[in-house]
Amino acid sequence: MAAIQRGSRSGDPFVAMFVDEARVCARLGHPNIVQVFDFGEQDGELYMAMEYVDGTTGARLVRAAADRLSAEFGFGGETEARVTAVI
Protein backbone atom coordinates (compact mmCIF):
# COMPACT_ATOMS: atom_id res chain seq x y z
CA MET A 1 0.00 0.00 0.00
CA ALA A 2 1.31 3.43 -0.90
CA ALA A 3 -0.28 6.61 0.38
CA ILE A 4 0.18 10.36 0.46
CA GLN A 5 -0.29 11.98 3.82
CA ARG A 6 -3.22 14.19 4.62
CA GLY A 7 -2.85 17.87 3.99
CA SER A 8 -1.48 17.44 0.49
CA ARG A 9 -3.34 19.74 -1.88
CA SER A 10 -4.65 18.84 -5.30
CA GLY A 11 -2.25 21.41 -6.85
CA ASP A 12 0.76 19.79 -5.16
CA PRO A 13 3.16 18.34 -7.78
CA PHE A 14 3.69 15.23 -5.61
CA VAL A 15 -0.04 14.54 -5.68
CA ALA A 16 -0.06 14.85 -9.47
CA MET A 17 2.96 12.52 -9.76
CA PHE A 18 1.33 10.00 -7.41
CA VAL A 19 -1.90 9.97 -9.41
CA ASP A 20 -0.01 9.71 -12.72
CA GLU A 21 2.08 6.83 -11.38
CA ALA A 22 -1.02 5.03 -10.11
CA ARG A 23 -2.77 5.39 -13.49
CA VAL A 24 0.25 4.15 -15.45
CA CYS A 25 0.96 1.26 -13.09
CA ALA A 26 -2.68 0.16 -13.10
CA ARG A 27 -2.47 -0.29 -16.88
CA LEU A 28 0.73 -2.33 -16.86
CA GLY A 29 0.72 -6.09 -16.78
CA HIS A 30 4.01 -7.98 -16.64
CA PRO A 31 5.41 -10.73 -14.39
CA ASN A 32 8.27 -8.41 -13.30
CA ILE A 33 6.03 -5.47 -12.38
CA VAL A 34 3.93 -5.26 -9.24
CA GLN A 35 0.23 -5.19 -10.07
CA VAL A 36 -1.84 -2.20 -8.89
CA PHE A 37 -5.28 -3.38 -7.80
CA ASP A 38 -6.85 -0.05 -6.92
CA PHE A 39 -6.09 3.60 -6.30
CA GLY A 40 -8.16 6.51 -5.14
CA GLU A 41 -8.93 8.74 -2.20
CA GLN A 42 -10.37 7.78 1.18
CA ASP A 43 -11.01 10.30 3.96
CA GLY A 44 -8.81 12.88 2.21
CA GLU A 45 -5.88 10.50 1.80
CA LEU A 46 -4.70 9.21 -1.58
CA TYR A 47 -3.79 5.53 -1.73
CA MET A 48 -2.56 2.88 -4.16
CA ALA A 49 -3.22 -0.78 -3.30
CA MET A 50 -0.58 -3.03 -4.86
CA GLU A 51 0.21 -6.71 -5.08
CA TYR A 52 2.29 -8.06 -2.20
CA VAL A 53 5.60 -9.51 -3.32
CA ASP A 54 7.32 -11.78 -0.82
CA GLY A 55 11.04 -11.24 -0.69
CA THR A 56 13.75 -8.83 0.27
CA THR A 57 13.79 -5.06 -0.06
CA GLY A 58 15.80 -3.00 -2.52
CA ALA A 59 17.74 -1.52 0.40
CA ARG A 60 18.81 -4.99 1.56
CA LEU A 61 19.93 -5.90 -1.95
CA VAL A 62 22.04 -2.74 -2.18
CA ARG A 63 23.57 -3.37 1.25
CA ALA A 64 24.40 -6.97 0.32
CA ALA A 65 25.99 -5.88 -2.97
CA ALA A 66 28.01 -3.20 -1.17
CA ASP A 67 29.18 -5.69 1.47
CA ARG A 68 30.19 -8.17 -1.21
CA LEU A 69 32.12 -5.51 -3.15
CA SER A 70 33.82 -4.37 0.05
CA ALA A 71 34.85 -7.91 0.92
CA GLU A 72 36.04 -8.84 -2.57
CA PHE A 73 37.72 -5.61 -3.59
CA GLY A 74 38.44 -3.80 -0.32
CA PHE A 75 36.32 -0.75 -1.02
CA GLY A 76 35.86 1.74 1.81
CA GLY A 77 32.75 2.81 3.72
CA GLU A 78 31.27 4.69 0.77
CA THR A 79 30.60 1.50 -1.19
CA GLU A 80 26.87 1.42 -0.43
CA ALA A 81 26.45 4.97 -1.71
CA ARG A 82 28.39 4.11 -4.84
CA VAL A 83 26.29 1.00 -5.47
CA THR A 84 23.11 3.01 -4.93
CA ALA A 85 24.29 5.67 -7.38
CA VAL A 86 24.93 3.01 -10.03
CA ILE A 87 21.51 1.43 -9.59
N, C-alpha and C positions, 0 to 999 in steps of 0.2 A: 504494500500500500504506500503510495506517495501522496503527500498533501502539502498545501500551502497554508501557512498559519493565518489565523483570523486577522483582520485589519488590513490585509492587502486590498488595494483598490483595483477596480476594473481597468483603470488607465495605467497601472503598474506594468512595466515591461516584463517583469518576471511572471506575472499572471498570464500575459499574452504568450510568452514562451512555453509556459506550462500547458496551456490549452492547446497550442499548436503541436507540442510534443505528444500530448494525449491523442489528438486526432490522427496524427501520422502513425503512431504506434498501434492504434486500434485497427488500422487498415492493413498492417503488415502481418504476414503469416509465413513463418520460416522456423525450422527446428532449432536454429541457433539464436532466435530472438524471443524474448519473453512476451507472452501474449497479454494484451490488455483486455480485460473483461468488461470494464465499465469505467466511465469517468463522468464527473459532474460536480454539483455543489450541494452540500448538505449543511444546514444551519450556518451559512455564511463561510463555509470552508470548502475549498476546492479539493477534490481527491481523484486518484487514479488507482483502480483496483487491478492488480497484475497477477499473473501466474506465479506461484511459489516454485522456486528452483532450489532443490536441495543441493548443498555443496558449500564450498568455501567462498569467501568474499574476495573482491579484487584487491583490497588492501593486504590480505594475507598472502595472496599470490605475489604481489610486489615485494613484500617483506621476505618471502622465501627465495625469490629470485635474487634479491640484494644479498641475502645471507650466503647463498650459493656462490655468487660472484666474489664476495669478500673472501670466502674460504678458498676458492680455487685460484684467485688471482691477486689476493692480498690488497684489495681496494680498501680505502679508509671509510670513515663514518658517513660520508656523503653518498655512499653507494645507493641507498634507497631513493634518495632524491634524484639521482641520475637515472635510475631505472624507471622511476615515475615519469620523468621528463621524456624518456624515449617512448614510453607507452602512450 
